[in-house]
Every structure is written in structure tokens, then in C-alpha cells.
Amino acid sequence: MRKLFTTITAAALCLSLTACNNPVEPLTSGLDTPVTPVGNYNTDDNTPYTDEGTPAELINEFTTDDGICNVKVYDCYFEVTLDETSCTPYEAGVAYGKAVNIINPDIAEMTEPYIFENIRMAFPDIGENYDPVLERINSLFDSIDPHYQDEIRGLCDEICGDVHGICQDGQISVEELTLMNMVPSALRPTACSGLALWGSKTETGDMLVVRNLEWLLGSDNSMGRIHCILHIKNGERTVTNVGFLCLFFSITGFNDNGVMMATLDADSEYAYDYEGRTCYEYAIRHALEAYDNAQDCGQYMVDNAATFTFNHNIFCTDANGAYCAEDAVLQIVEAGTGAPCLRDANTPLMNDVIWDSPDSLCCVNSFVTEGNYEMMSGYYVNAVRFARYNELVLSQDSFSVAELKNAMTTEQVDTMLYGSPIVQNVHRDNLTQMFIIDYHTGNVQIVFTGTEGVVDHPVFTDVGNINDWC
């Protein structure tokens, strides 16, 4: 049953959002005898899913006085629409900030600790001198499209006011909120995985996609309170980003042609470099605004891979195709250990990497194209998950939406699978959002992890139809 912790007054909507169900005790690894858990948890709940998602409960809806920002407050996420057709990007940012101050006046208290957790992960020895962080912020911010800069400036001016600098003082500053809007490129990559099925592997023959976002939720899962679907309407530049409140970039993004693009980390041994680089999360947004198909969007990312900070994969799908842009950064290219490429189902794979499922494409946290930089051998989180996805797809002839949901959440795992005593399954304990995109109907369903953390048998919330979003 859905749980909602909200206090709604006439003046403000101070919201705390959570997903559904209660977590159970985690599986203990390294047992003397194999066990067969469901997902990452022991559970007795094996109730099968249906093709339909669960409707979200609409709590409130309002539009800012200037008419630019409309907000729908649901029981487990926010839906925000910014209409930039009759305003400047800066004005859109200001309107978004006004809306955030209404629906979540405690945004500083909620997000500032999260920002500093990310800073300390990226700079473990930083102490109290944040100059290296400021240098990184300034360099990367200057590199992104002025349109996006203006949106961020407007948001920061409205939410942060005259608060500046980096200091954990219970206030969110312009620099801190700007950094929040560049977290993937400035501080940390994402994990994640993705699977596309079509043709013989789906019940309808049409594209069926699952995308798992694995993202740092914060020590108290605070980000689970602010899941957000953001529609930015701007004529041909219209996009929908699914992430969190106050973020303008694309973690998982869609355009009005049905293209989805999603980020996945693909770590490397090479040192991080931001000088002369830009933010790949805004390159994704640009690609969605500029191109009408998944192949061109993916190729744009490949063509610009040398300008990005972190190694990563970009999972790209539309109704007609699925691709993985393996964006090897400049350090890898210069070392001769890999190169950017756009992988599809026919691309030759590395030695010992097996994918023998037809009409399907899988992405994990490594490149897998033959000759590219490799993070599979010795990395159980990649090798085992890729093999598990392959086994999952081979486990039945074709999948309906319900069958894919069941497969993704009721996985049976032996603790000694592939010689590893560690459970590395598909439904992981840092899952933040799980998407099911059914291109046959256009319907999108999302699991939103709440403040209680990842649960077994999660609720797939019906968030609407991709054809109606943009």
C-alpha cells in the first residue's frame, strides 16, 4: 500500500514522497548452502504483475502566477511542466524556483547534505578548502549551452538568492545548486543497466525497454522524496527529463519522437579530467532536442565523446531500434585502449562476452564491443549482470509487459553463481528508478524508490504515455 508523508497547507505543500511496500531483511551472502532469493531480498510476495501500471494519486496541482510553470503533485513523484515558448530560459528557471519554494520549502535542508556527500566521494581528502570544487564548477558550467546556463541561473537566483560559496551551513548556495545540476560530469558517474527487446522477443513484436537507474539516494534516502518528471516545452526543442526536482539535465530523457536516452557509468582506470571538457548529461539533452531517432542521438554522443569527463554508456532507444553509445573519453583514445563507437545488436563483442539472445540489446557498466576498453573480466558487477540478463532473455520465447516486470523483480540467484560469493543480480539494492517503456502502446511505467529504500515486488507507477509527454 502506498504511503504518503505530506503536510499540505494553503500556503505551501511541504512534501515527503515515498514509494510502496516495506523492505525485508537483506540476503546474507556466503552461506554454506545455496539459496534462491527473489530480487535482493527474501520475500513471500510472489504476486504476479499485470501489463497495466498502478495509477498515481494526484494530491494537488497549481500553476505559477506567470503561467510558465505547472506542477502536479502525486503521491510518489512530482510532474513539472515548464513552458518556454513565451519566456526566456532565465525566466523559466525563476518560475521553476518559485514552484519548488512552494512545493518543497525545505529543499535546502534536504539537498545540501546530499551535495556534500557527493563532494566527499569525489574529493575524499578535501578538508575545508573547496577551491578545487569551485574551479571544476566554473570550468564545466562555462562549457554548457548558454540556454541551459540561463535556466540554471534563474533557478539558483530564485532558490538561493544572495547565498554564495561552498559551506555546509543548512543553506543551499548558488554554487552548490549549480554543482547539483552537473553532478554526473562534475562529481560522480551513474551505475545502471538497460535491456531492449523487440521482434521475436516481445509478445507484440514491438520494442519493449527496461531501464534501471542506480543513483546515490543520500544517507537518509532523501532523494527518494523528490522524484520528478520535468517537461520542458520549447517547440522543436521539447524534451522530458525524469530525475529529481531542481535538475535541468537528462539522466533519463525523452523527446517528442519517442527517443529515450539514458546514462550508464562505464568506469576506467584513467584519471578524471575536466579541463577543456563538457557535461555529457547536457549533451544528451541537446541530442534529444536536435535529432528525431535513436541512432542519430547515439551517434551524436559518440562523435563528441572526447569532450566528456567520465567514461560512460548511453542507452538509446526508439520504436525502431536500440543502441548503446560507448563513449570512450580522450584518455582512452590517446592510450590506444579503446575508441567511441555505437553498438547495436549486430556489433561483434569482446572475447568471452556472450550474448546469444536474438532481437535484444543489453547495457551494463562496461563497454563490450570487440576491441574497446574493457571492464568485464574480474568485475563481477558487470560480467555477472550481463550474463544474468542474457539468461533472463533466453528463459522464455517472448515477453509481455507483465512478464518483463516479473522477470526483473523475481530473479533467482545462486550465491556461488559464476564462482562469486556475492549476489550481483539485476534488481540491485541501489535501484533508484526502474522504467518499463512499451513502444507498442507508448505507455511508460516507473518504479520510484522512496525513503524506505529498495523494496521487493515494487509498484510500477503508470506515469502516462510517451506520445502525450512532449
C-alpha positions, 0 to 999 in steps of 0.5 A: 500500500502506498504511503504518503508523508505530506503536510499540505497547507494553503500556503505551501505543500511541504512534501515527503514522497515515498514509494510502496511496500516495506523492505525485508531483511537483506540476503546474507551472502556466503552461506554454506548452502545455496539459496534462491532469493527473489530480487535482493531480498527474501520475500513471500510476495510472489504476486504476479504483475499485470501489463497495466501500471498502478495509477498515481494519486494526484494530491494537488496541482497549481500553476505559477502566477506567470503561467510558465510553470505547472506542477502536479503533485502525486503521491510518489513523484512530482510532474513539472511542466515548464513552458518556454515558448513565451519566456526566456530560459532565465525566466523559466528557471525563476518560475521553476524556483518559485514552484519548488519554494512552494512545493518543497520549502525545505529543499535546502535542508534536504539537498545540501547534505546530499551535495556534500556527500557527493563532494566527499566521494569525489574529493575524499581528502578535501578538508575545508578548502573547496577551491578545487570544487569551485574551479571544476564548477566554473570550468564545466558550467562555462562549457554548457549551452548558454540556454541551459546556463540561463535556466540554471541561473534563474533557478539558483537566483530564485532558490538561493538568492544572495547565498554564495560559496561552498559551506555546509551551513543548512543553506543551499548556495548558488554554487552548490545548486549549480554543482547539483545540476552537473553532478554526473560530469562534475562529481560522480558517474551513474551505475545502471543497466538497460535491456531492449527487446523487440521482434521475436522477443516481445509478445507484440513484436514491438520494442519493449525497454527496461531501464534501471537507474542506480543513483546515490539516494543520500544517507537518509534516502532523501532523494527518494522524496523528490522524484520528478518528471520535468517537461520542458516545452520549447517547440522543436526543442521539447524534451522530458527529463525524469530525475529529481526536482531542481535538475535541468539535465537528462539522466533519463530523457525523452523527446517528442519522437519517442527517443529515450536516452539514458546514462550508464557509468562505464568506469576506467582506470584513467584519471578524471579530467575536466579541463577543456571538457563538457557535461555529457548529461547536457549533451544528451539533452541537446541530442534529444532536442536536435535529432528525431531517432535513436541512432542519430542521438547515439551517434551524436554522443559518440562523435563528441565523446572526447569532450566528456569527463567520465567514461560512460554508456548511453542507452538509446532507444526508439520504436525502431531500434536500440543502441548503446553509445560507448563513449570512450573519453580522450584518455582512452583514445590517446592510450590506444585502449579503446575508441567511441563507437555505437553498438547495436545488436549486430556489433561483434563483442569482446572475447568471452562476452556472450550474448546469444539472445536474438532481437535484444540489446543489453547495457551494463557498466562496461563497454563490450564491443570487440576491441574497446576498453574493457571492464568485464573480466574480474568485475563481477558487477558487470560480467555477472549482470550481463550474463544474468540478463542474457539468461533472463532473455533466453528463459522464455520465447517472448515477453509481455509487459507483465512478464518483463516486470516479473522477470526483473523483480523475481530473479533467482540467484545462486550465491556461488553463481559464476564462482562469486560469493556475492549476489550481483543480480539485476534488481540491485539494492541501489535501484533508484528508478526502474522504467518499463517503456512499451513502444507498442502502446507508448505507455511508460511505467516507473518504479520510484524508490522512496525513503524506505529504500529498495523494496521487493515486488515494487509498484510500477507507477503508470506515469502516462504515455510517451506520445502525450509527454512532449 
